[in-house]
Amino acid sequence: MDRAFWVDVVQKLEDPSVNGDPTFAVEAILAWMPFEGTSACWNPLGSTQVSPGATNFNTVGVKNYASREAGIEATATTLNYGNYRSIREMLALQEFNEAELRQAIRCWVRGCNGTGYGYADSLIPVWRNLYQTYTSCSDAAEFVHQSEYPIVFPRRPFSIFFEVRNTGSCTWKPGDYYLAHAGGATLGAGSRYELQQEVLPNQIARFTIPDMQVLLGLDLQYRTEWKLRHGEYFFGPDMHIMVTVVSSSDSDNNPNEANTLLIDSLQNHTIFPADDVDWFRVDLMNQSGILLKTDVNGDDDTRLWLFDSSLRQIDYSDDYDFGQLFSVILRRCGEDALPAGVYYVKVDEYGNDDEISYSIELRAETCSSPNRGAETEGDAGNDRNNSTPLYPHAPQTHSVMPATDIDWFQFALDTLSAIDLETSGSDGDTRMWLYRSNEQIAFNDDNDSSLFSRINLSCANALSPGAYYVKVDSYQHADIVPNYTLSLDVTSCRNTQNFPDDNPQNAIQLLPNAPQSHTISPASDADWFQFRLNESSGILLKTNTDEDTRLWLFDGNLNQVDYNDDYDNGDYFSVILRQCGNDPLPAGMYYAKVDEYGNDDEIAYSIELETRACADSSSSDNDVPNVACAPPTLLEPVNGAIIYDGSLRWTYNCQLAENEFFDVRIWRSGQPHYGVTWTKETSYAAAIGHGYGVFYWSIAVVRGQDGNPESFVTSEAPPWSYTVVQPGASAGGGSSNDNSGRNSSPGASGSGVSGSGSSGGSSGSFFTDVSPSHEFYAYIQRLYQVGAVDGFSDGTYRPNIYATRGDVAAVIIRSIGQYRRYTDGRQTFSDVPPSHPFYHYIERLYELGITRGFGDGTYRPNELVSRSALAALIVRARGDDHYTYSCAPHFPDVACSNVFYNSIERLYRIFNARDIGLGYSDGSFRPDEPITRGGMAKFTVVGLDL
């Protein structure tokens, strides 16, 4: 029987294969065939061995089917019977259960009540060996890189390539693995390209398809499709390239028709006919160093000119580096940088006697960090405190000169992410480090065979939100690196599809005090995490969701250590608490598993780990008082007071022992609303939330190294209460006096922002001075609805007073849901101590990379914020600060050389997409004017898509 017959049968089985590859199933059935004959009472394996087309029965009554299709259908139907489930599971590489397989064979041969035949003793060892061979590894691959879509001439040879990573567990060997044509045009190429060298798991393979050409078909596009193949079966990603065939010259033969060449972009062009000349225009918004280069195939040869706006020649290149026929123009910061302005580039073929295709690329490095304005004074990059901002998908060109030079960079992640950091260049040897705070996370010297460096962290080792630092130097400071490119690619891991986290082998790293957001999708999904304890510790491991989770804890050998379904009899999230002194965890590796209770719903949740090293147990008992002290005494607020955000303070007439802590609980409408454990502070500012109602709070002292809320040393104090009847604190979340020193003048007439919008909402006002007819009513109302502003204690919002830098820090952080309390005493800015009412917001703004402050180390929270500075903050908060625009300003008072030009242009496009005006009625933007609180509301709501 032919192999194709069984491939078609297997495709009709339940659970026919693993990852769509029926190889094992077919091999297992073919191994079965020699043991089968025509003596079985009902034998689909033998049913079509007699000539197809016959309608008679064989000698023992097995029907020969009239057609191949009928035989396939009947054979698959029989194998799908319930009695043969174990056979199907084995064929699908799911389970090899010897006892159940023997029973299935007995049912197959003589019926389930029969005696069976002894050939099971012979067949099962064959299957077992085959099963062990196939389950020893699995094939999988992911796309890495491929050729740019080429523009070619008829009858001119060209080549393409694909790069794929071996993400399976098999080693790819030449002869077994190859790239195969999977559809579309072959373009003169063969249909199979062998692997040239062995590729281990996680290594990258490159397949090159040479000598392709198009004989006919001018001004058309051809699609050529390729896929990996192991033996006879395809696997891995679908890959394709579009090839464009040209026959005429471009309409770029003079400066007036020049193509615009964008920074960090690559364009493909042709010199056709041979005396053709291509012109390009370059717009530099700031003084910059540039790398301008062409790239050609084979012996094709270009020349490259650079002109200023008056077409005066500035630079020229023929052959790069004595014999390489492409062309390069390099202008460095500090040496021969180009001033801001318009430039023209000309390319032709050397000798004007050949038709060629080529690519041209422009990279630029701003010599004065334009997008940070006054906040980044001075040269950055040589130390950690002056690190250069690094943005995703925006490569930067740098050098290590002298050899002892060190380059520092920083970037921020606003969600759990995978990253790919890479240095590259034509000459040099780099090393690269990755840090979070002062902790080294990763290091790389040489990337495979290259002397440049690469740090690649997948979602299995995802980085938590926060600020990160990158250090680059020359290997052992032995030599300069005249030119290298640093690139950062970021992939969000919040979508479960990005996570290979469905088993312990691919568990995601869980760091202390770094919450992660995840999803259970599909409903049967389970997420695995791993963390390491360096010493005996107490832990608090918890999920947070309005849905229903289950949580398991395993040790390094995957023995279950703990489990929790619903916390506190009714809260559907899960909590595992292990205390020092009671049940601490020893040092070692641990795994956590999360799923949805019932496996019948798709949910979103967050998971968080807190750890506390256990002190020497020999002294802990001496610190616990024998007699319970009286409950804490309330100082502020007065019981029953009307407040909003404010300071919660209490006293305690006994000294807390080393292993005692305050446990603070706040309820609203009978539901837990806010809480903090493991604190020894007697006061703190609590951002309780907003809305009307009666709130209750209590304090108790809890005993245990980790503060166990279930074991109170004292009886819980009666709940104190306070009532919210009007929103109370400032937009920053401080006390009602936070804005007492603020400029209260109305400023310019109106708000400083033209036009109004509508976002719906009730017809009433949340603030006494913002009526529904106010031009910013809808925006202010929206900020209030999302909890970004609260107004003043007198019930006003004061839309016409100017916003401060402290105000906007609080509003942005609240709007994007990134509030975080810092209890480690850090102080990034000299004028924002931990006691400052905006401290937590400003620290978070810095940690996310949204602000850098000023060159003197200050943030200046009480200064007014300009309209252009707020535009930059909003754009950075969106993660859009990598956008750059050509010199075509929409506002006459925002020049291309303005340090905030890109941010203002980006904000204009965001507003314009929603058909909302930005700027004044006279067409101006007035970038240096301070913005009002009303204008701040509009910028924030529209800019952040609230």
WOGI-V720053 format. One line per field, one symbol per residue. psi: psi as a letter, one per 20 degrees, with the letter a starting at -180 (. if undefined). burial: + if it has 24 or more other ideal C-beta (glycine too) atoms within 12 Angstrom, else -. Layout:
psi=???
burial=???
This chain:
psi=pqhhghghghiiqplhrpkjojgggghgghhhghiqbjiqhonhhihjhqpqhqjrqahjjpppqhqghhgggggggghiqhikghgghghjkgpnogghggghhghggjqijahrqiihhhgghgggggghghihrqpqqqpgqrqqoqorqpjpqrqrqqpqpnjaiqppqphhqrpqpjraqhlirajpoqphrporpjrpqppporkqqphrmqkrqppppqqqpocjpqraqpqrpppppqirrrlljrhhkqqpoqqkqpqprqopahjqppqqppopirpqqqopqrprpcjqprqpqpqahjkpphrqpepplmhpirqppppqqiflqprqapqqppprpoikjqprqrqqqpqqopikmhjibiimqrpqhirhikqpppqqkmqqprqnoahjqppqrqrqpjrpqqqoppqrahprorqpqpqpcjpphqqpfpodiqirqpooorhhlqprqapqqppprqokkhqqnhoqppqpppppjhphhiolkjrhhkqppoqqknqqprqopahjqppqqqqppirpqqqopqroqiborqpqpqaijkpphrqpeppkmhpirqppppqqhflrprqaqqqqpprppikjqprqrqqqppqopprpihihhiipqhpqrqqqppgprppjrorcqappqrrpjqpprhkqqqopppqpkjqphqqprkqjqjqqponharrqrpqqqrpqpqqqhjmoiinpgrqpqqpqqqpoiqqgrrhijarijhjhjqojqibqpbijpqrrrpjarrirqiqhjnriiqhjghgggghhhjkhqiarijjrhmiiqqqrhgghggggghhjkkqpppjjjqohphjnrhiphjghggghhghijhqiarhjjrhmhiqqprhhghggggghhikjjipqqrnmqiphjnqhiphjgggghghghgghhjlpqparhjirhmhiqqqrhghggggggghjl.
burial=+---+++++++++-++++--+++++++++++++-++---+-++++++++--------+---++++-----++++++-++----+++++++++++-+---++++++++++-------+-++--++-++--++--+---+++++-+-+++-+++++-+++++++++++++-+-+----++++++--+++++---+-+---+---+++++-+--+++-------+-++++++++-+++++-++++++++---+-++-+--++++++++-++++++---++++++++++++++++++++++--++++++++------++-++-+----+++++++++----+-+++++++++++---+++++++++++++++++++++++---++----+++++++-++++++++---+++++++++++++++++++++--+++++++++----++-+--+---++++++++++++++++++++++++------++++++++++++++-+-+++++-+-++++++++++++++++---+++++++++--++++++++++-+++++++++-----++-++-+----++++++++++--++---+++++++++-----++++++++++-++----+---+----+-++-+--+-----++++++++-+---++-++++++++-+---++-+++++-++-+++++++---++++++++++++++++-++++-++-++-+-+-+++++++++++-++--+----+---+++++++-+-----+++--+---++++++++++++++++++++--+++++++++++++++++++++-+++++-----++--+---+++++++++++++++++++---++++++++++++++++++++++++++++-+-+++--+-+-++++++++++++++----+++++----++++++++++++++++++++-+
